[in-house]
């Protein structure tokens, strides 16, 4: 549930990927490309946050 996301074990990712979190520093993790600019990451996270009920 989005209200109480489960605890997940974050695994090592390939060097071109990284975790981003839609809530806090450790909740609702998503995997994104590591080579995105700061602006692109911010825009992507904003869009994902606005749709998090649909994707969680």
C-alpha distances in whole Angstrom, upper triangle without the diagonal:
4,5,5,5,8,11,13,17,18,21,24,24,28,30,29,25,23,19,18,15,14,13,16,18,15,11,10,13,15,19,22,25,27,30,29,30,29,29,27,25,24,24,22,19,20,19,16,15,16,14,11,9,11,11,7
4,5,5,9,12,13,17,18,21,24,24,27,28,27,24,21,18,16,13,10,10,13,15,13,9,8,11,13,17,20,23,25,28,26,28,26,26,24,22,21,21,19,16,16,16,13,11,13,11,8,7,10,9,6
4,6,10,12,15,19,20,23,26,26,30,31,30,26,24,20,18,15,12,11,13,16,14,10,10,14,16,20,23,26,28,31,29,30,28,28,27,24,23,23,21,18,18,19,16,14,15,14,11,10,13,13,10
4,6,9,12,16,17,21,24,25,28,30,29,26,23,19,18,14,13,11,13,15,12,9,10,13,16,20,22,26,27,30,29,30,28,29,28,25,24,25,23,20,20,21,18,16,18,17,13,12,15,15,11
4,7,9,12,14,17,20,21,24,26,26,22,19,16,15,12,11,10,12,13,10,7,7,10,13,16,19,23,24,27,26,28,26,27,25,22,22,23,20,17,19,19,16,14,17,15,12,11,14,12,9
4,6,10,12,15,19,20,23,25,26,22,19,16,16,13,14,13,14,14,11,8,9,11,14,16,20,23,24,28,27,29,28,29,27,24,24,25,23,20,22,22,18,17,20,18,15,15,16,14,11
4,7,9,13,16,18,22,24,24,21,18,15,15,13,14,13,13,13,9,8,9,10,14,16,19,23,23,27,27,28,27,29,27,24,24,26,23,20,23,23,20,19,22,21,17,17,19,17,13
4,6,9,13,14,18,20,21,17,15,12,13,12,14,14,14,13,9,9,9,9,11,13,17,20,20,24,24,27,26,27,26,22,23,25,22,19,22,22,19,19,22,20,17,18,19,16,13
4,6,10,12,16,18,19,16,14,12,14,13,16,16,16,14,10,11,12,10,13,13,17,19,19,23,24,26,25,28,26,22,24,26,23,21,24,24,21,21,24,23,20,21,22,19,16
4,7,9,12,14,16,12,10,8,11,11,15,15,15,12,10,11,11,9,10,10,14,16,16,20,20,23,22,25,23,19,21,23,20,18,22,22,19,20,23,22,19,21,22,18,16
4,6,10,12,14,11,10,10,13,14,17,18,18,16,13,14,14,11,12,11,14,15,15,19,20,23,23,26,24,20,23,25,22,20,24,24,21,22,26,24,21,24,24,20,19
4,7,9,11,9,9,10,13,15,19,20,20,17,15,17,17,13,13,11,13,14,13,17,19,21,22,25,23,20,22,24,22,21,24,25,22,23,27,26,23,26,26,22,21
4,6,8,6,7,8,12,15,18,20,20,17,16,17,16,13,12,9,10,11,10,14,16,19,20,22,20,17,20,22,19,19,22,23,20,22,25,24,22,25,24,21,20
4,6,6,8,11,14,18,21,23,23,20,19,21,20,16,14,11,11,10,10,12,15,18,20,22,20,18,21,23,20,20,24,24,22,24,27,26,24,27,26,23,23
4,6,8,11,14,18,21,23,23,20,20,22,21,17,15,12,11,9,8,10,13,16,17,20,18,16,20,22,19,20,23,24,22,24,27,27,25,29,28,25,25
4,7,11,13,17,20,22,23,20,20,21,20,16,14,10,9,6,5,7,10,13,15,17,15,14,17,19,16,17,21,21,20,22,25,24,23,27,26,23,23
4,7,10,13,16,19,19,17,17,18,16,13,10,7,6,5,5,8,10,13,14,17,14,12,16,17,14,15,18,18,17,19,22,21,20,23,23,19,20
4,7,10,13,16,16,13,13,14,14,10,8,6,6,6,5,9,10,13,13,16,14,11,14,16,13,13,16,17,15,17,20,20,18,22,22,18,18
4,7,10,12,12,10,10,11,10,6,6,5,6,9,9,12,12,15,14,16,14,11,13,15,13,11,15,16,13,14,18,17,15,19,19,16,15
4,7,9,10,8,9,9,8,6,5,6,7,10,10,13,12,13,12,14,13,9,10,12,10,8,11,13,10,11,15,15,13,16,17,14,14
4,5,7,6,6,6,5,4,6,9,10,13,14,17,15,16,15,16,15,11,11,13,11,8,11,12,10,9,13,13,11,14,16,13,12
4,7,8,8,7,5,6,8,11,12,15,16,19,17,18,16,16,15,12,11,12,10,7,9,10,7,6,10,10,8,11,13,11,10
4,7,7,5,6,8,10,14,15,18,19,22,20,20,18,18,18,15,13,15,14,10,11,13,11,8,12,13,10,12,15,13,12
4,6,6,8,10,12,15,16,19,19,22,20,21,18,19,19,16,14,17,16,12,13,16,14,12,15,16,14,16,19,17,15
4,6,9,9,12,14,15,18,17,20,19,19,17,19,19,15,15,18,16,13,15,18,15,14,17,18,16,18,21,18,17
4,7,7,10,13,15,18,18,21,20,21,19,21,20,17,17,19,17,14,16,18,15,14,18,18,15,17,19,17,15
4,6,9,12,15,18,19,22,21,22,20,21,21,17,17,19,16,13,15,16,13,12,15,15,12,13,16,14,11
4,7,10,13,17,18,21,20,21,20,20,19,16,16,17,14,11,13,14,10,10,13,12,9,11,12,10,8
4,7,10,13,14,18,17,19,18,19,17,14,15,16,13,11,14,14,11,11,14,14,11,13,14,11,10
4,6,10,12,15,14,17,16,17,15,12,13,14,11,9,12,12,9,11,14,13,10,13,13,10,10
4,7,9,12,12,15,15,17,14,11,14,15,11,11,14,14,11,13,16,15,14,17,16,13,13
4,6,9,8,12,12,13,11,8,11,12,9,9,13,13,11,14,16,16,15,18,18,14,16
4,6,6,10,11,13,10,9,12,13,10,12,15,15,14,17,19,19,18,22,21,18,19
4,6,9,10,13,11,9,13,14,12,13,17,17,16,18,21,21,21,24,24,21,22
4,6,9,11,9,9,13,14,13,14,17,18,18,20,22,23,23,26,26,23,24
4,7,8,6,6,9,10,9,11,14,15,15,17,19,20,20,24,23,21,23
4,5,5,6,9,10,10,12,14,15,16,18,20,21,22,26,25,23,25
4,5,5,6,9,10,11,12,14,15,16,18,20,20,24,25,23,24
4,5,5,6,9,10,11,12,14,15,17,19,20,23,24,22,24
4,5,5,6,9,10,11,12,14,15,17,18,21,21,20,21
4,5,5,6,8,10,10,12,14,15,16,19,20,18,19
4,6,5,6,9,10,10,12,14,15,19,19,18,19
4,6,5,6,9,10,11,13,14,18,18,17,19
4,5,5,6,9,10,11,12,16,15,14,16
4,5,5,6,9,10,10,14,14,13,14
4,6,5,6,9,10,13,14,14,15
4,5,5,7,9,12,12,11,14
4,5,5,6,9,9,8,10
4,5,5,8,10,9,10
4,6,8,9,10,12
4,6,5,7,9
4,5,5,6
4,6,6
4,6
4
